[in-house]
């Protein structure tokens, strides 16, 4: 007889299933092994149900806590529709003293949430601390999943700084320049100044940048830029050294004995442009116009007349 390892009832040796419980029958165990197999049988159903109930209850409790925490978190960081909520922030000072060094990062305070930590940076800073007015600074608030752009207005106000007045900014080319006399310093108190025009080449027509540094012992150190304009308003000159006498049939060089000079460009004779035509085979009076310009585009015009007094002689006069 074979013994069922599940229920312990005996069945025929050739039975494939237990006649009592229907379990699949195995080969008959050797002597001394039946008891061992019975001891290693499956867990009783009552104990199994108890364990299933315990683990099920524990899982349900964990799920309930997770759902509750998620609802609380969502309610604090999202709207009723589930949209993210911008964190609370405030500006501790939106006023800047003109000409004084300023910091922007420490002026915006952001409140971190229980599950969101914010990093503050400055996206755009359009402030010109040397000019009074209102300027907008764009901040960027960024967390792991969200980011916001926050525009904040700052007011640049007049502070207790020295005043620099530029008394002269234009000079004619070749004129002597005393850079100290170009500026007036007011309300200096404990401030010192330094004028740097080492990069200026006043022998060149155009704009030149002068730097003025102001500093004191209260950690104020500012550099300002000013322009010096070198102008060339003088016109070039055209000079005729003598009249021209030619014989009949000869070609006329209408630039003979004519030269042009400029105080800035020097000799510009090769830039003279003429206007007018002369027929050497026909007696008469011809007008020739001489025109020359320098690099600043100032122009000089000289008018000349070619007079035929005799068929064999022609003279070029300049008037």
KEKE-3310 file (N, C-alpha, C; in steps of 0.2 Angstrom, whole numbers, plus 5000, padded with zeros to 4 digits):
npx = (5004:5002:5006:4999:5007:5001:4988:4990:4983:4981:4983:4981:4995:4997:4990:4988:4983:4978:4965:4958:4960:4964:4976:4992:5000:5016:5030:5032:5039:5055:5059:5057:5057:5044:5038:5047:5044:5031:5033:5039:5029:5016:5012:4999:4982:4975:4986:4992:4982:4981:4994:4993:4983:4989:5000:4993:4985:4996:5001:4991:4990:5002:5000:4990:4996:5005:4997:4990:5001:5005:4994:4994:5006:5004:4993:5000:5009:5003:4989:4971:4968:4979:4990:5007:5013:5019:5034:5034:5041:5052:5058:5071:5077:5075:5082:5095:5110:5116:5131:5137:5144:5134:5125:5115:5110:5108:5097:5085:5074:5069:5057:5059:5051:5043:5047:5053:5068:5075:5085:5093:5096:5103:5096:5096:5103:5100:5104:5110:5121:5126:5117:5102:5086:5073:5075:5074:5077:5079:5075:5079:5071:5074:5070:5071:5061:5054:5054:5055:5053:5056:5052:5060:5059:5071:5076:5087:5094:5099:5114:5126:5137:5152:5151:5153:5157:5158:5167:5171:5171:5174:5187:5197:5207:5224:5224:5229:5227:5222:5219:5214:5207:5196:5186:5175:5175:5164:5158:5167:5172:5179:5183:5194:5202:5206:5212:5213:5219:5228:5226:5222:5224:5227:5231:5224:5209:5193:5183:5188:5191:5190:5195:5189:5193:5185:5187:5186:5189:5179:5175:5170:5172:5173:5173:5172:5167:5171:5170:5181:5181:5189:5190:5190:5188:5193:5196:5204:5217:5219:5232:5238:5253:5258:5253:5249:5257:5255:5259:5251:5242:5248:5246:5236:5240:5230:5232:5245:5256:5247:5243:5237:5234:5232:5228:5227:5228:5239:5248:5238:5237:5236:5222:5215:5201:5195:5184:5177:5179:5191:5194:5208:5209:5201:5198:5194:5185:5187:5180:5187:5185:5191:5192:5194:5194:5196:5200:5190:5180:5178:5178:5186:5184:5191:5190:5195:5200:5203:5210:5210:5220:5226:5228:5240:5244:5240:5233:5232:5222:5219:5206)
npy = (4994:5011:5027:5042:5058:5069:5068:5057:5045:5028:5020:5010:5002:5004:5015:5031:5043:5049:5040:5046:5061:5065:5069:5069:5054:5048:5038:5024:5028:5025:5014:5023:5036:5041:5047:5058:5065:5068:5078:5088:5093:5104:5121:5122:5127:5136:5143:5149:5157:5166:5172:5178:5187:5196:5201:5207:5217:5225:5230:5237:5247:5254:5258:5267:5277:5282:5287:5297:5306:5310:5317:5327:5333:5337:5346:5356:5361:5362:5368:5367:5361:5354:5360:5367:5377:5393:5396:5405:5421:5436:5453:5460:5472:5484:5496:5505:5513:5526:5523:5515:5499:5485:5470:5457:5444:5441:5449:5443:5433:5416:5405:5388:5373:5358:5348:5354:5362:5377:5385:5400:5412:5425:5430:5441:5457:5473:5485:5501:5508:5520:5529:5537:5530:5517:5500:5484:5468:5451:5436:5419:5405:5389:5372:5354:5349:5360:5377:5395:5411:5427:5444:5458:5475:5487:5502:5515:5527:5544:5545:5549:5553:5559:5572:5572:5584:5586:5599:5602:5595:5594:5597:5606:5600:5599:5608:5613:5602:5601:5590:5589:5601:5598:5593:5594:5592:5589:5589:5580:5576:5562:5556:5551:5554:5549:5552:5544:5545:5538:5530:5538:5546:5560:5566:5561:5562:5561:5551:5549:5539:5543:5538:5539:5536:5534:5533:5528:5526:5518:5506:5510:5510:5515:5516:5528:5532:5544:5554:5562:5573:5575:5586:5591:5605:5613:5619:5612:5619:5626:5630:5641:5643:5651:5658:5650:5649:5645:5638:5639:5625:5616:5605:5607:5607:5607:5606:5611:5619:5619:5615:5606:5607:5601:5603:5592:5581:5583:5584:5584:5585:5575:5572:5581:5586:5590:5600:5603:5608:5611:5617:5618:5622:5632:5649:5658:5659:5649:5640:5632:5621:5618:5606:5599:5588:5584:5571:5572:5576:5590:5603:5611:5623:5630:5641:5643:5652:5650:5659:5664:5674:5677:5669:5662:5661:5656:5658:5653:5658:5660:5663)
npz = (5000:4996:5004:5006:5005:5009:5015:5022:5021:5015:5000:4985:4978:4964:4962:4955:4961:4976:4985:4994:4996:4984:4980:4970:4969:4975:4973:4984:4999:5006:5020:5036:5031:5029:5040:5040:5029:5031:5041:5034:5027:5019:5025:5038:5034:5042:5048:5037:5032:5043:5041:5029:5031:5040:5033:5023:5029:5034:5022:5017:5027:5025:5012:5014:5022:5013:5003:5010:5014:5001:4997:5006:5003:4990:4992:4998:4988:4976:4966:4967:4956:4953:4948:4948:4962:4964:4974:4990:4991:4994:4993:5000:4999:4987:4983:4976:4978:4969:4959:4968:4973:4971:4976:4970:4972:4986:4989:4986:4994:4996:5001:5006:5002:5010:5002:4991:4986:4983:4970:4968:4955:4944:4929:4920:4921:4920:4926:4927:4937:4937:4932:4937:4940:4936:4935:4928:4935:4931:4939:4942:4948:4953:4955:4957:4949:4944:4938:4938:4932:4938:4938:4945:4950:4952:4960:4956:4966:4970:4978:4992:4984:4975:4963:4945:4933:4916:4909:4896:4880:4867:4855:4844:4831:4834:4844:4860:4874:4890:4901:4914:4916:4910:4918:4932:4949:4962:4979:4985:4998:5007:4996:4983:4967:4950:4934:4919:4904:4895:4884:4874:4859:4854:4842:4832:4823:4830:4842:4859:4873:4890:4906:4923:4939:4955:4972:4990:5007:5011:5005:4992:4976:4960:4942:4929:4912:4900:4885:4874:4860:4845:4833:4816:4808:4799:4783:4768:4759:4742:4731:4719:4711:4700:4684:4668:4653:4636:4620:4604:4599:4609:4622:4637:4654:4666:4680:4682:4692:4703:4719:4734:4751:4768:4786:4793:4785:4777:4762:4749:4736:4726:4727:4721:4711:4695:4685:4670:4653:4640:4624:4614:4602:4599:4601:4616:4632:4646:4660:4674:4687:4703:4715:4731:4745:4762:4774:4785:4778:4774:4762:4749:4736:4721:4708:4691:4676:4659:4647:4631:4623:4611:4595:4595:4609:4625:4641:4658:4671:4688:4699)
capx = (5000:5006:5004:4998:5011:4997:4983:4992:4979:4984:4980:4984:5002:4997:4986:4991:4980:4975:4958:4954:4961:4965:4983:4996:5004:5023:5033:5032:5046:5059:5058:5060:5056:5037:5037:5050:5040:5025:5035:5040:5023:5014:5009:4992:4978:4974:4992:4993:4977:4984:5000:4990:4979:4994:5004:4988:4984:5002:5002:4985:4992:5008:4997:4986:5000:5008:4992:4989:5007:5005:4988:4996:5011:5000:4989:5004:5013:4999:4982:4965:4968:4985:4995:5012:5012:5026:5035:5034:5048:5051:5064:5073:5079:5075:5084:5102:5113:5120:5138:5140:5144:5128:5124:5108:5108:5106:5091:5079:5073:5064:5055:5059:5045:5045:5050:5056:5073:5076:5092:5091:5101:5101:5096:5097:5104:5100:5105:5116:5121:5129:5111:5096:5080:5070:5078:5071:5081:5075:5078:5077:5070:5074:5071:5072:5056:5051:5058:5051:5056:5053:5055:5060:5061:5075:5077:5094:5093:5105:5117:5130:5143:5154:5148:5158:5154:5163:5166:5173:5172:5177:5193:5199:5213:5230:5223:5232:5222:5223:5213:5212:5203:5190:5181:5174:5173:5160:5156:5172:5173:5184:5185:5200:5200:5212:5210:5217:5219:5234:5224:5220:5229:5224:5233:5219:5202:5188:5181:5193:5188:5194:5192:5190:5191:5183:5187:5187:5191:5173:5174:5167:5178:5170:5176:5167:5169:5169:5172:5184:5180:5194:5187:5194:5183:5197:5195:5210:5218:5222:5236:5241:5259:5259:5249:5252:5257:5256:5259:5245:5243:5251:5241:5236:5240:5227:5235:5251:5257:5242:5244:5232:5236:5227:5231:5227:5230:5245:5248:5232:5237:5233:5215:5211:5196:5194:5178:5177:5183:5195:5196:5214:5209:5196:5199:5188:5186:5185:5181:5189:5183:5196:5189:5197:5191:5201:5197:5184:5175:5178:5179:5188:5183:5194:5188:5200:5198:5207:5208:5214:5221:5229:5228:5246:5245:5234:5235:5228:5222:5216:5203)
capy = (5000:5018:5032:5049:5062:5075:5067:5051:5039:5023:5018:5004:5003:5006:5021:5038:5048:5047:5039:5050:5068:5066:5071:5065:5049:5047:5031:5023:5030:5019:5014:5028:5042:5043:5052:5064:5069:5071:5083:5093:5095:5111:5124:5121:5132:5141:5147:5152:5162:5171:5176:5182:5193:5200:5205:5211:5223:5229:5233:5242:5253:5257:5262:5273:5282:5285:5291:5303:5310:5312:5322:5333:5337:5340:5351:5362:5363:5362:5371:5362:5358:5350:5364:5369:5383:5396:5397:5412:5425:5443:5457:5463:5479:5486:5502:5505:5520:5527:5523:5511:5492:5481:5463:5455:5437:5441:5453:5439:5428:5411:5400:5382:5369:5352:5343:5358:5366:5382:5388:5407:5415:5431:5429:5447:5463:5479:5490:5505:5511:5527:5533:5537:5527:5511:5495:5477:5462:5444:5431:5412:5400:5382:5366:5348:5348:5366:5383:5401:5418:5432:5450:5462:5481:5491:5509:5518:5533:5548:5544:5554:5552:5565:5573:5574:5588:5587:5606:5603:5588:5595:5601:5606:5596:5603:5612:5610:5599:5600:5585:5591:5606:5596:5590:5598:5587:5592:5584:5575:5573:5558:5553:5553:5552:5548:5552:5540:5546:5535:5526:5543:5548:5567:5568:5558:5565:5555:5550:5546:5538:5545:5534:5542:5532:5537:5528:5531:5521:5514:5501:5512:5510:5516:5519:5531:5534:5550:5555:5568:5573:5579:5588:5595:5609:5618:5617:5611:5625:5625:5636:5642:5647:5655:5657:5646:5651:5639:5640:5636:5618:5613:5602:5611:5603:5611:5605:5613:5624:5619:5611:5607:5604:5601:5604:5586:5575:5585:5586:5580:5587:5570:5571:5587:5584:5595:5600:5608:5605:5616:5616:5622:5624:5637:5654:5659:5659:5643:5640:5626:5621:5613:5604:5595:5587:5580:5565:5573:5578:5597:5603:5618:5624:5635:5642:5646:5654:5649:5665:5664:5681:5677:5662:5658:5661:5655:5659:5650:5662:5658:5669)
capz = (5000:4996:5009:5003:5009:5010:5021:5026:5020:5011:4993:4981:4976:4958:4962:4954:4965:4983:4985:5000:4995:4976:4979:4966:4973:4973:4974:4991:5002:5010:5028:5040:5027:5029:5045:5039:5024:5034:5045:5030:5023:5018:5031:5039:5031:5047:5049:5031:5032:5047:5039:5023:5034:5043:5028:5019:5034:5034:5015:5017:5031:5021:5006:5017:5024:5007:5000:5015:5013:4995:4997:5010:4999:4984:4994:4999:4982:4970:4967:4967:4949:4952:4945:4953:4965:4965:4981:4993:4991:4996:4992:5007:4998:4980:4982:4975:4978:4962:4959:4973:4971:4974:4975:4969:4974:4993:4990:4985:4999:4994:5006:5003:5004:5013:4997:4986:4988:4977:4969:4965:4950:4940:4922:4917:4925:4916:4930:4926:4943:4936:4930:4941:4936:4938:4931:4930:4935:4930:4943:4940:4953:4950:4959:4954:4944:4942:4937:4937:4930:4942:4937:4951:4949:4957:4959:4957:4968:4971:4985:4994:4980:4972:4956:4940:4928:4911:4907:4889:4877:4860:4854:4837:4829:4835:4850:4866:4878:4897:4903:4921:4915:4906:4922:4938:4954:4967:4985:4985:5005:5008:4990:4978:4960:4945:4927:4914:4896:4892:4878:4870:4854:4852:4836:4828:4823:4832:4849:4863:4880:4896:4912:4929:4945:4961:4978:4996:5012:5013:5000:4986:4970:4954:4936:4924:4906:4897:4879:4871:4853:4842:4827:4811:4804:4795:4776:4765:4754:4735:4730:4712:4711:4694:4678:4663:4646:4632:4613:4601:4598:4614:4627:4643:4660:4671:4687:4683:4697:4708:4725:4739:4758:4774:4792:4796:4780:4774:4755:4746:4729:4721:4727:4717:4706:4691:4682:4665:4647:4636:4617:4613:4595:4598:4606:4620:4639:4648:4667:4677:4694:4706:4721:4735:4752:4767:4777:4789:4772:4773:4755:4746:4729:4718:4701:4687:4670:4654:4643:4624:4620:4604:4593:4597:4616:4629:4648:4663:4677:4694:4703)
cpx = (5004:5002:5004:5002:5007:4992:4985:4988:4982:4980:4983:4991:5002:4993:4990:4989:4977:4968:4954:4954:4962:4972:4987:5000:5011:5024:5033:5039:5049:5057:5061:5059:5049:5036:5041:5047:5034:5027:5036:5034:5021:5011:5002:4988:4977:4980:4993:4988:4979:4989:4997:4986:4984:4997:4999:4987:4990:5003:4997:4987:4997:5005:4993:4990:5003:5003:4990:4995:5007:4999:4990:5001:5008:4997:4993:5008:5009:4992:4977:4965:4974:4991:5000:5011:5019:5027:5035:5041:5046:5058:5065:5075:5079:5078:5092:5105:5117:5127:5141:5139:5138:5128:5116:5105:5105:5100:5085:5079:5068:5063:5055:5053:5048:5049:5053:5062:5075:5083:5090:5097:5098:5101:5098:5097:5105:5102:5111:5116:5124:5123:5105:5090:5078:5073:5075:5077:5077:5079:5075:5077:5070:5075:5072:5068:5053:5056:5053:5055:5053:5056:5054:5062:5065:5076:5084:5092:5100:5108:5122:5137:5145:5151:5153:5155:5160:5162:5167:5174:5174:5183:5195:5206:5219:5230:5226:5226:5225:5218:5210:5207:5196:5184:5181:5172:5170:5159:5161:5173:5179:5186:5191:5198:5207:5209:5215:5215:5224:5232:5222:5226:5226:5226:5229:5212:5198:5187:5187:5190:5193:5191:5194:5188:5190:5184:5188:5189:5184:5170:5170:5173:5174:5174:5171:5170:5167:5173:5175:5184:5185:5191:5192:5189:5187:5197:5202:5211:5221:5226:5238:5247:5260:5254:5253:5252:5259:5256:5253:5247:5246:5245:5242:5236:5237:5228:5242:5251:5252:5243:5238:5235:5231:5231:5232:5230:5236:5244:5243:5231:5234:5226:5211:5207:5195:5187:5178:5181:5185:5196:5202:5214:5204:5197:5193:5190:5183:5185:5182:5188:5188:5192:5193:5194:5196:5197:5191:5179:5173:5181:5181:5187:5187:5192:5193:5197:5204:5205:5213:5214:5223:5229:5235:5248:5239:5237:5230:5228:5218:5213:5199)
cpy = (5006:5023:5039:5054:5068:5074:5061:5044:5034:5021:5012:5007:5006:5012:5027:5043:5045:5046:5043:5058:5070:5069:5067:5060:5048:5039:5030:5024:5024:5020:5020:5035:5045:5048:5059:5068:5072:5078:5089:5095:5102:5114:5123:5128:5137:5146:5151:5158:5168:5176:5181:5188:5198:5205:5209:5218:5228:5233:5238:5248:5257:5261:5268:5279:5286:5290:5298:5308:5313:5318:5328:5337:5340:5346:5358:5365:5364:5366:5365:5358:5354:5354:5366:5376:5387:5397:5404:5415:5432:5446:5461:5471:5480:5493:5501:5512:5521:5527:5518:5503:5489:5474:5462:5449:5437:5446:5449:5433:5423:5406:5393:5378:5363:5347:5347:5362:5370:5384:5395:5409:5421:5430:5435:5453:5469:5485:5494:5510:5518:5532:5532:5534:5520:5506:5488:5472:5456:5439:5424:5408:5393:5377:5360:5347:5355:5372:5389:5407:5423:5439:5455:5469:5484:5498:5512:5525:5537:5547:5550:5553:5558:5566:5575:5578:5588:5594:5607:5596:5588:5600:5601:5603:5601:5607:5609:5608:5598:5596:5587:5596:5604:5594:5594:5593:5591:5586:5579:5572:5569:5554:5555:5551:5552:5548:5549:5541:5543:5532:5531:5545:5555:5569:5565:5561:5559:5556:5546:5545:5539:5541:5538:5537:5536:5532:5532:5525:5517:5509:5503:5513:5510:5519:5522:5532:5540:5550:5562:5568:5577:5580:5592:5599:5613:5615:5616:5618:5623:5631:5635:5646:5652:5654:5653:5649:5645:5642:5636:5629:5613:5610:5606:5606:5608:5611:5608:5619:5625:5614:5612:5604:5605:5600:5597:5580:5577:5587:5581:5583:5582:5569:5577:5584:5590:5594:5605:5606:5611:5613:5621:5624:5630:5642:5655:5659:5653:5643:5633:5626:5616:5612:5598:5594:5583:5575:5566:5576:5585:5598:5611:5618:5630:5635:5646:5647:5653:5654:5664:5671:5682:5670:5658:5658:5660:5655:5656:5655:5659:5664:5666)
cpz = (5000:5001:5006:5008:5011:5016:5025:5025:5015:5005:4990:4979:4969:4957:4960:4958:4971:4983:4990:4998:4988:4975:4974:4971:4971:4975:4982:4994:5006:5017:5031:5037:5028:5034:5044:5034:5027:5038:5041:5025:5023:5025:5032:5036:5036:5048:5043:5030:5037:5045:5033:5026:5037:5038:5024:5023:5034:5028:5015:5021:5028:5016:5008:5019:5018:5004:5004:5014:5006:4994:5000:5006:4993:4986:4995:4993:4976:4971:4967:4961:4948:4949:4950:4956:4966:4972:4983:4993:4993:4994:4998:5005:4990:4978:4981:4975:4972:4963:4964:4971:4974:4972:4974:4971:4981:4994:4989:4990:4997:4999:5003:5006:5007:5008:4991:4989:4982:4976:4965:4961:4947:4933:4918:4922:4920:4919:4928:4932:4942:4934:4935:4937:4939:4933:4933:4930:4935:4934:4940:4946:4951:4955:4955:4948:4941:4941:4936:4936:4934:4941:4943:4949:4954:4955:4961:4959:4969:4978:4987:4991:4977:4965:4951:4935:4922:4908:4899:4886:4870:4859:4846:4836:4830:4841:4856:4871:4885:4900:4910:4921:4912:4911:4929:4943:4960:4973:4985:4992:5005:5002:4986:4971:4956:4938:4923:4907:4892:4885:4873:4865:4851:4846:4830:4829:4825:4839:4853:4870:4885:4902:4918:4935:4951:4967:4984:5001:5015:5008:4994:4981:4964:4948:4931:4918:4903:4890:4877:4864:4850:4835:4822:4806:4799:4788:4773:4760:4748:4734:4723:4713:4706:4689:4673:4656:4641:4624:4610:4598:4603:4619:4633:4649:4665:4678:4687:4688:4702:4713:4730:4746:4763:4780:4795:4792:4777:4767:4752:4739:4724:4722:4724:4712:4702:4687:4676:4659:4643:4629:4615:4606:4594:4603:4610:4628:4642:4656:4669:4684:4697:4713:4725:4742:4756:4770:4782:4784:4772:4766:4754:4739:4726:4710:4697:4680:4665:4649:4636:4622:4613:4601:4594:4604:4620:4637:4652:4669:4682:4698:4709)
residu = (UNK:UNK:UNK:UNK:UNK:UNK:UNK:UNK:UNK:UNK:UNK:UNK:UNK:UNK:UNK:UNK:UNK:UNK:UNK:UNK:UNK:UNK:UNK:UNK:UNK:UNK:UNK:UNK:UNK:UNK:UNK:UNK:UNK:UNK:UNK:UNK:UNK:UNK:UNK:UNK:UNK:UNK:UNK:UNK:UNK:UNK:UNK:UNK:UNK:UNK:UNK:UNK:UNK:UNK:UNK:UNK:UNK:UNK:UNK:UNK:UNK:UNK:UNK:UNK:UNK:UNK:UNK:UNK:UNK:UNK:UNK:UNK:UNK:UNK:UNK:UNK:UNK:UNK:UNK:UNK:UNK:UNK:UNK:UNK:UNK:UNK:UNK:UNK:UNK:UNK:UNK:UNK:UNK:UNK:UNK:UNK:UNK:UNK:UNK:UNK:UNK:UNK:UNK:UNK:UNK:UNK:UNK:UNK:UNK:UNK:UNK:UNK:UNK:UNK:UNK:UNK:UNK:UNK:UNK:UNK:UNK:UNK:UNK:UNK:UNK:UNK:UNK:UNK:UNK:UNK:UNK:UNK:UNK:UNK:UNK:UNK:UNK:UNK:UNK:UNK:UNK:UNK:UNK:UNK:UNK:UNK:UNK:UNK:UNK:UNK:UNK:UNK:UNK:UNK:UNK:UNK:UNK:UNK:UNK:UNK:UNK:UNK:UNK:UNK:UNK:UNK:UNK:UNK:UNK:UNK:UNK:UNK:UNK:UNK:UNK:UNK:UNK:UNK:UNK:UNK:UNK:UNK:UNK:UNK:UNK:UNK:UNK:UNK:UNK:UNK:UNK:UNK:UNK:UNK:UNK:UNK:UNK:UNK:UNK:UNK:UNK:UNK:UNK:UNK:UNK:UNK:UNK:UNK:UNK:UNK:UNK:UNK:UNK:UNK:UNK:UNK:UNK:UNK:UNK:UNK:UNK:UNK:UNK:UNK:UNK:UNK:UNK:UNK:UNK:UNK:UNK:UNK:UNK:UNK:UNK:UNK:UNK:UNK:UNK:UNK:UNK:UNK:UNK:UNK:UNK:UNK:UNK:UNK:UNK:UNK:UNK:UNK:UNK:UNK:UNK:UNK:UNK:UNK:UNK:UNK:UNK:UNK:UNK:UNK:UNK:UNK:UNK:UNK:UNK:UNK:UNK:UNK:UNK:UNK:UNK:UNK:UNK:UNK:UNK:UNK:UNK:UNK:UNK:UNK:UNK:UNK:UNK:UNK:UNK:UNK:UNK:UNK:UNK:UNK:UNK:UNK:UNK:UNK:UNK:UNK:UNK:UNK:UNK:UNK:UNK:UNK:UNK:UNK:UNK:UNK:UNK:UNK:UNK:UNK:UNK:UNK:UNK:UNK:UNK)
# end
